[in-house]
Amino acid sequence: MRSLEQIKAPVAGQLEAFNDKFKAYLKSHVLLLDTITGYLIRRKGKQIRPVFVFLSARMFGEVQERTYVAASLIEMLHTATLMHDDVVDDSYMRRGFFSVNALWKNKIAVLVGDFLLSRGMLMSLEKQEFQLLQIVSRAVQEMSEGELLQFEKARRLDISEEIYFEIIRKKTASLIASCCATGAASAGAGPETIEQMHRFGETAGIAFQIRDDLFDYTSGKITGKPGGLDIREQKMTLPLIHLLNTSSRADKRWIINTVKFHNTDPDRISDLMARVAQRGGLEYARERMTEYRDKAIGMLRDFPPGPCRDSLEELVRFVTDRDN
């Protein structure tokens, strides 16, 4: 598997230019806001989503100014949702660094998240990029629906595998889908091609999220969160759903009881995680992840070969094989 830097190579120059443009887009007249956005920019992570945008654009043409708008819009949305998530989850670390709410408190974190969302919308309207805004707004709606669906189902812990995939399709895959669709649209691709890229991104995004769920059961990895966190937050992920589906009635009662009433007991959590591994939950989740990964890569084969298509294929492999 190629390194992320090798994957980025066909759009390395555009990504470098994007960093400067993104910083300029976020500039405000409020010192506190500039301080916080500067903190966020310095901890920008792997930039997986902008890479999806630029590679998708280059596969169908040249990177245009509107491609930078698309990537910025996606990054603003993604950053805003992470900040709001940290507040909701009382999380004080993000990628090994203090989160905004840890340093500046919840109220400021929510307001900065709101600023990023509104800045993205205004930027799109100012540049009359209505098509890009429409694509990303669809993702905002689906992400909100997915989050609320998860909360609704977490109350009764009755998430079936079908519901699980609907939640991650909305919560995570919709944003990756928007990356690929806006990238293609920014390069002048037609409606059918844009929709094909949306489906590709959605499929890759589902594989991406299953990989993320598997991290919760993987010890010794730098994942940015302690093992068993999903169980503590009463999130029913695919490995745990598989365990429930293959357990006796008595075992199911024990599992549900643990997640509902003993999710802060380290011994119960450790026991439950061990059962997931022993009953093939991790193996099953990896199989489903591989299924979606291969399906996404197969979708790319409908497009002309070239360095950017190759990098998109490798990017899908990277996000499903990554260690953190």
ABEGO torsion letter per residue (X at the ends): XBBAAAAAAAAAAAAAAAAAAAAAAABBABAAAAAAAAAAAABAEAGAAAAAAAAAAAAAEBBBAAAAAAAAAAAAAAAAAAAAAAAAAGBABBGGBBBAAAAAEAAAAAAAAAAAAAAAAAAAAAAGBAAAAAAAAAAAAAAAAAAAAAAAAAAAGABBAAAAAAAAAAAAAAAAAAAAAAAAAAAGBBAAAAAAAAAAAAAAAAAAAAAAAAAAABBGBBAGBBBGAAAAAGBBBAAAAAAAAABBAAAAAAAAAAAAAAAABAAAAAAAAAAAAAAGAAAAAAAAAAAAAAAAAAAAAABBBEAAAAAAAAAAAAAAABAX
